[in-house]
Amino acid sequence: MEEKLLAFCGIDCRECPAYIATQEDDQEQLKKTAEGWSTPESKLTSEDIICDGCLFQEKRLASFTSQCPVRSCAIEKHIENCGLCDDYPCENLEKVWDFIKTPEAKKRLDEIRRSRKN
């Protein structure tokens, strides 16, 4: 089984459709994912969601990832993920969880936090 590629917010990038499509160079899936993630206020293109994972600074990032306050904060604090932060969980992180609607992200970080305290 492949190891998780855990984003700062707890998302496993290897489960993200944008990451998967990027790694497989699947242009059709990138287009479908962009359409599914678009809103009337924010139309995304396949180019907008090309992503090699937010942990990497020298690789390709989805357009919104470079502006993510959670990512910026974690990089500034030099932490591996938000579960290791003294301020966990913060307002920015809770907003991201609410937006992405992935409860597994919080569960992963909660588990990391519990395991580090033991």
Stockholm file with secondary structure:
# STOCKHOLM 1.0

chainA/1-118         MEEKLLAFCGIDCRECPAYIATQEDDQEQLKKTAEGWSTPESKLTSEDIICDGCLFQEKRLASFTSQCPVRSCAIEKHIENCGLCDDYPCENLEKVWDFIKTPEAKKRLDEIRRSRKN
#=GR chainA/1-118 SS CCCCCBCTTSCBGGGCHHHHHHHTTCHHHHHHHHHHHCCSSCCCCGGGGCCSCTTCSSSCCCTTGGGCHHHHHHHHHTCSSGGGCTTCSCHHHHHHHHHHTCHHHHHHHHHHHHHHHC
#=GC SS_cons         CCCCCBCTTSCBGGGCHHHHHHHTTCHHHHHHHHHHHCCSSCCCCGGGGCCSCTTCSSSCCCTTGGGCHHHHHHHHHTCSSGGGCTTCSCHHHHHHHHHHTCHHHHHHHHHHHHHHHC
//
